[in-house]
Amino acid sequence: MSTTPKKQKLDEKAEPGASWSQKEEHVLPKNRLGIVLFALMCTSFLAALDQMVVAIALPTIVADIGGGNSYSWVGSAYMLAAGAFGPLYGKLSNMFGRKPILYSSIIIFLLGSTLCGAAQSMNWLIICRAVQGVGNGGIAQLVIITISDIVPLQDRGRYSGAVGATYGFASMVGPLLGGALTEHASWRWCFFINLPTGGLAAVLLFIFLNLNPHQKRPLRDQVAELDFIGLFSLVTGVVCLLAGFNFSQTNWSSIRTVVLLVLGVVLLIIGGINEVFTTRSAILPARLFKTRTTGIILITVFLHAFVFFTATYYLPLYYQVLGASATGAGVRTIPFQLGSSIVSVVSGIALSKSGKYRVIMWTSYVVMTLGMGLMSTLDYTSSDAEKEIFPLIATLGIGCLFQIPLVALHAAMPLNDMATASSGYFFLRTVGGAVGIAIGQTIISTVLPKKLASIANISSLALGDSAAALNDSVSKIHLIPDVTLRNAVLHAWSRSIATIWITCTPLCGVALILTLFLRAYSLNRKTVQSGDAKTADDAEKCTETLSDKDEGDGTEVTRANTIAAA
């Protein structure tokens, strides 16, 4: 939706409040929601399945094409690209419409999948995983933005919960499928399997998805609004920071590592200052952090993603260290994935019925903190029940937080800020996951060599202490003939992975404390079908002066009264 410069400046100063939320009117295009939701779920399934399949196949991929030293980059490059381009996709969808950008995202993702399946080296695979990530950024953004366009806020928890369940279902099926394809076909089919799923999703959306007409504006004006300085500073800063964490696996004090980490921090600070003062459409607008509730939600989204993606990547590794095959590790992660899928649906339904997102988030973080704390005690000697139940407890909290915070964020923002809010949400979610995976590998590469070095006669195994050597050694642990020595190596590996859970536990606690300060917003908004409401052009002309007083200062602001445009 376009605004005049004066209105736009006032909007930047405005903070969300209950007064405008009761007067806004959401124009809903007519859709066959059942079919459209299924198509959107297929699209989400496409991206989610890929992440889970690849996590299981990674040890086999490393054994085939080498590059164990870059183990974490396979996941980090994917999510970093998704985070970097995700905010741009949201802006592009406002410029050109949702459908063209959604279709382009699917095509880019499928192209990256094809190239990954043909990879002949680790560098090739990492580059193509970044291409996949670019497509994934658009898919994640556009699915949620589309749901926001066609579903009223008070029902969004139910539909968002269904999308969250898709991720949970993919998380459950992915490890099994990844293990089966890796062992009985080829790890390359872990990427080629995306092609039929993506084709089905694209066809369904092309046929059944109906959105409000896109409001076109001169391309020059829209490009002029893009915050290129913020985009460059934030993306480059995150890339440098993540690269520094990965290179720290070999030497924290090396010039390369120190320079990258310092440069990353400096660029992020510059990007943050730019976001506060820029007059353009910021990548992460300052108003999202100046308002207490939205700021808290975005920070906790980063922490949740850090913990969730770290667990997704390193829990299967824990099971494989204990002797499970790729398929076996997938089977053992079923409780973790199935639990998140079920609670995502249940929490979404509960939110639609009660509208109390704060209670759900508080409960979820309590359970999540407890579960990660229990996982911190896991060793190779832990009972089978502990190895399954402790991750299950953690995932009951994790699953509730897939979509509920996004609905809460939408409730705290006006309709014309939905795309911006979603962009910030997904940017921090993907970056949080990328940083979590990188730090997880850094922890293993730092802690494990020290634990192995303390074992008597460990030099006879010639395991090495580089990240590549350590990752390549996972499948060889159970070939160690000396039982005492083998158990010592198992203990070293198990407790090194447990250090990751120890790191995640206080992060969950911090997120819990932050959510205690969330403010409650109503999920009830006025809605009309597109045929019964004013057109978007008429809505642009219909503005009113509202006195908003929210979380502190009162601000006089003129707002457009209607519309989430497609």
N, C-alpha and C positions, 0 to 999 in steps of 0.2 A: 504494500500500500504506500503510495507516495504522500509526502507531507511537504508543506512549505518550509523554507529555512527557519522561519520564526517558530513554527510549530515543532519542527524537529529539535531545535535548541531547547524548547520547553520540555519536550518528551525526555531529553537526556537528563534533565534535572528532576523529573518526576519520580516518585517512589510509589510502588504499588500500594493500593489500599482498598478497603471493602467498598467504598462509595462507587468507584468506577466499575468494579466487578459486577455490581448489581444492575448497572445501566448498559453494559456492553451487550451487543446482539451478535451472535455467531450464525452466519449464513451457511447452512449445510447443503451441499449438493446431493441430489438423489442418487443412491447407490443400492445395489443388491449386496448388503454388507457381508452376508455370509460368504459369498463367492470372492468378493474383494479381499476380505480378511484372510481367507485361505491363500489367495495369491500373494498377499504381503507376507504371510507366514512362510510360504515357500521361498520368498526372496530372502528373508532373515535366516531361514534354515540353510540356504546356500552359503552364506558367509560364516555362520556359526559352525557348520559341519566341518568346513575346511580347517579352522583353527584346531579343533579337537582331533581330527584325523592326523594332521601333521605332527601334533605333540607326541602321539604314540609312535609314529614312523621315524622320528628323528634319529634315534640310535642306529637304526638300520641304514638310514640315508648316510650318516656319518661313516659307517663301516664300508659303504659302497663307494662314495665319491670323496671321502676324506673331509678335512676341514673341521675337526672337532673343536679347534680353538675358537671357531666362530659359531658354536652351537646356539648361543642365545640370540645371535643376530637373525636367525631364521624367523624367530617370533618377533623380535624387537623391530626389525626393518618393516615387517608387515604392519604392526600397530602404529609405528611412528609415521609411516606414510598415510595411514588412515587418519591419524590425528592431525597431521599437517594439512591435508587437503579437505578434511571434513568441513571446517568452517567455510572454505571457499565454495564447496558444493551447495551449502545452504544459501549463500549469497547468489550463486548462479541460478538456483531454482527460483529465486525471486525475480531475476532478470529475464529468464527464458521460459519459466514454467516448470512444474514438478516433473511431468512425464518425460520430456526430453532428457533431463539430467538423470532421472532414475534409470532410464533405458541405457544411457551412456555408461553409467556406473556398472550395470550388469555386464555390458560388453567388455569394458576394461577389465573387470574381474575375471571373466572367462578367458580373455586373451592371456592374462597373467597366469592363470591355471594351466593353460596349454603349454606355455613356455617353461613353467616350473616342471611339468611332467617330462619335458625334453632335456632338462638340465644335465650337464656333463661335469660340472664342478660346483663347489660350494659357493664361490663368488657368483656364478651364473644363477644359482638357486636364490641367493639372497637378493640379487637385483630384481629377479622376477617376482619374488615374494613382495617386494616393495610395490611393484606394479599391481599385484593383487590387492595390496593395502589401499592404494589409491581408489580402486573400485569399491572396496569395502567401506571406505569413508563415506562415499556417496550413498551406498545401500543403507547403512546404519542411519544416516541422517534422513534420507528421503522417506523411508518406511515410517518412521515416527512422525515426521512432519505431515505426511499424507494422512495418517491416522488422526492427527490433530485437526486436519482440515475437514474430515468427513464424520468425525465422532464428537458428540458433546462432551465437555469436560467431566461432567458428573458420571458418565459411563466409560470414560477413558481408562480407568483402572482395570475394568474387566477386559477390554481389548488389549491394553498394554500387557496385562498379565498373560494373555494368550500368546503374545509375541515373546514374552519372557520365557514361557513354557517351551516355545520353539527352540530357544537357545538351550534350555535344559534338556529337551529331547535330543537335540543334536549332540549335546555333551555326553549323553548316555549312549547313543548309537555310534557316534564318531569314533571313540576308542575301540569299540568292537569291530567296526568296519575297517578302521585303520589297521588294526592288528591282523584281521583276516586278509586284507589286500596285501599287506606287507609280507606275510608268511606264505600265502598260497598263490599270489599273483606277482605283483611287483609294487614297490613303494610308489612308482610313477602313477599308478592308478589311483593313488590317494588324491591326485590333482585332476586327472582326467574324469573322475566321477562327478566333478562339478558341472560338466558340460550339459548332460541331460536335465539336471535339476534347474540350472539357470535358464535353459531353453523353455522349460515348462512355465517357470515363473514369469518370464518376459511375455509369453503368449497370453497367459491369463490376464495379466495387467493390461496388455494392449487391447484386449477384447472387452473387459468388464469395468475397468477403473474409470470413474466419471468425476471430474473436478470442476470447480467454478472457473469461468473463463479467465485466462491470464491477462492482467492489466499491463499492457506494453507501454514502455517509456523509451525515449531516445537512448541508444546504446552508449553514446558519449557521456550522457549525464550519469548513467548507472556506473560506468567504469570509473568516472571521476570520484564516486563515493567510496570506492574500495580503499581500504587502509593497507596499502602496500608496505609501508614502513613497519607496521605492527605485524603483518604476516611474515615478512622476512625476518624480523628480530626474534619473534617467538619460535618460528619453525627452526631457524638456524641455531638458536640457543638450545633448543631441546635436542637437536641432532648432535651438537658439540658435547652437551652434557652426557647424553647416552653413549656416544663414542668414547668419552673419557671413562665411563664406568666399565665398558667392555674391554678397553685396553688396560685398565687397572688390574685385570686378571693376571697379567704377567708381572707388572711392576707399578705400584702406586706412586713411586717417586720419580718415574721417568719424565723427561721433559714433555714428551707427547701427551702423557696422561694429564699432567698438571696444567698445561696450556689449554687443552680441550675443556677441562672442568672449569677453569677460571673464565675462559672465553664464553662458555655456556652460561655461567651465572651472570656475567656482565651483560650479555645480549638479552637475557630474560629480564633483567632489571630495566634495561633500556626499553624493551618492549612493553613492560608494565607501565613505565612512566608515559610512554607514547599513548597507551590505551586510555590513560586518565585525561590527557590534554588534547588528543586528536579531535579535529572537527569533522573527520570523515566517519564512515560507518566502521567502527572498530571491530577487530576480530573477537576480542573479549571486552565488551563495553564496561567501563568503570561502574556504571549504575548497578550491574549485577553483583558487584562486591560491596558497593556502598550501602545496599539494602541488606539488613542482617540476615533475613531468611534465605534469600537467593545466594548470598555469599557462603553461608554455612552449607547449603545443599551442594554447591559446586566443589567446595573443599572436601566434603565427605565422599563425593562421587570419585574424586581422585584417589582417596584412601581405600575405598571399596574396590576399585579397579586394581589397585596395587595388590591387594590381598587375593582377590579372586583369580586374576590371571597368573599370579605366582603359584597359587595352589594348583591351578589347572595344568601348568607345565611341569611342576616338580613333584607332585603326588604320584603320577605314573612312573617317574624316575625312581622314586623310593621303592615302589613295588618291583621294578625291574632289578634294582640293586639286591633285593631280597630273593631273586631267582625267578621271578615271573617272566614269561615270554611276552612279546608285544601284545598278543591276544589276551593272555592272562592278566596283564596290567590293565587292559581295557575292561575286563570283567570285574576286576576288583575296584574300579572307579565307578561302577554302576550306582552304588548307594549314594555316592557324592553327587552324581549328576541327576539321578532320578529324584532325589530329595529336593534339589533346587527347582526342578521342573514342577513338581507338585505344589510346593509352597508359593511359587510364582503365580500360579492360577488362583490358589486359595486366597492369597493376599490381595490380588487384584479384585476378586469378587467382594472380599471384605471391605476394601476401600470404596468400591462403588456403592455398597449398601450403607456404610457408616460415614464416609467422608473424613475419617479421622486418620490422616496419614502420619501424624506425629506419633501416635501410640504404636502403630505398626513399625515405624522406624526405630523407636526406642527399644521395643522388644527384640527386633531383629539384631540390633547391634549388641545387645546383652548376650543373646545366644551365640552370635558370631565370635565375640570375644572369648566366651567360655570354650567354644569348640576349638579355636586356634590355640588357646592355652593348653587344652588337653593334648592337641597334636604335638605340642612342644615336648611332651614326655615320651614320644614314640622312639623306640630303638629296634634293633633287629630281634631282640628277645621279647618284644611286646606280644601279647596274645593276639590271635586272629580277630577276636571280638574287638579289642582296642584299635586294631589297625583299620577296622571298618566303621565302628561306631563313632570314634572321635571325629573323623572327617565328616560323617553324616551330621553330627551336631553342628559343626561349623557351617555346613551348606544349608541347613534350615534357616540360618540367619542370612546367609549370602543370597539365597534365592529370592527372598522377600524384597531385596534391594535392587533387583534388576531394573524395575520400571517405576516403582512407587516414588522414588525421589524425583523422577522426571515429571510425573503428574503433579507433585507438590510444587515443583518449579513453575510449571504452567499456571497453576492456581495463583501464584504470587506475581504473575506478569500479565500485562494487557495483551489482547489478541495481536496487535501490531508488533509486539516484541517476541512472539512465539519462536520464529525462526532464529532470531539472535540468541535467545535463551537456549534453544536446542543445540545450536552451534557450540556455545560455551560448554554445555554439558558433555557433548561427545568429544570435544577437544580434550578436556581434562580426563575423561574416561579412558580414551585410547592412550594418551600420554602416560597416565597412571599405570596402565597395564604394561606399556613398553618399559618404563623405568623399573617396575617391579620385577619383570623377567630378567633385565640386565643386572639388577642388584642381587637377585637370587643366584645367578651364575658367578657373580663376584664373590659372594659369601662362600660358595662351594670351593672356588679356586683359591680363596684365601685361607679358609679354615681347614679344608681336607688335607692339604700337604703337611700342615703342622701336626695333625693327628696321626697321619701315616708315618711321619718321621719319628714319632715317639714309640713305634712298634718295633720290637726286637726282630732282627733278621729280615726286615722289610726290603732291604736292598737286594736280596736274592730274587725278588719278584720282578725287578726292573720295571716298575709301574710308571716311573717318571713323575714329575710334579707340574708339568704344564697343563693348561686346561684341556688341550687336545688329547694328551696322553691319559688324563683322568677320565674323560668322557668315553674314550675308546676302551677303557679297562672294565667298564660296567659288565659286559657280557663274559668277562674272563674271571670274575671273582670266584664263581663256584667251581672253577677248574683248579683252584689252589689245593694241592693234595694235603698239606698240613692243616688239620682241623683247627688247632689253636690259632695259627696265623690267619686262616680264613675268617674265623670269628672276629678277630681283632680288626681286620679290614672291613668287615660288615659293620662293626660298631663305629668305626671311624666314618664310614659313608653315612650311616643312619643318623648319627649325631650332627654331622655337617648339614644334612638336609633339615634336621630339626632346628638348627640355628636360624633357618629361614622362617620357620613358624614362630620362633621366639621373637624375631624381628617384627613379624606381622601382628602379634598379639597386642602390644601397646598401641599400634596404629588403630586397631579396632576400638580400643579404649578411648583414644582421643576423639574418634568419630562419634562415639556414644556421648561423650561429654558435650561436644559441639551441638548435637541434635537436641539436647535439653533446652537450648535457647531458640529453637524454631518457633515461629508464630503460626497460629492456625488461620488458614484462609478457607473460605467457602468454595466448594466445587460446583455450586449451582450458578449457571449462567443462562441467560436468555438465548434460545435457539429458534430459528425458523428455517423451513425448507427454501431452497433457492427460488422456487417458483412462486413463493408467497411473500418474498421479501424484496426490498429495494435492490437494485443492481449495485455492483461495486462502485460504479461511477457516481450514482446518487449518494451512496454511503460516504464517498470522499467529501461531498459537499455538506454532509450532515454532521456538524461538530457542536460540542457544547462545552461550557466552562464548568469545570468540576473543582471543588476544593478538597484536595487530598491531604490527609494527615495520617502518616503511617510510620511507625517505629521512630518517631522523633519530630522532625520539622514539618510544618504545614507548607504546602506548595500549591500555588495557583497554576493550573495547566489546562490548555486547550487540547482535546483529543478527538480523533475520529471515533465515532461511536460504534462503528461496525467493521468487521470482516477479517477473516483469515483468508487471504486471496490465494488462489492456486497459481 
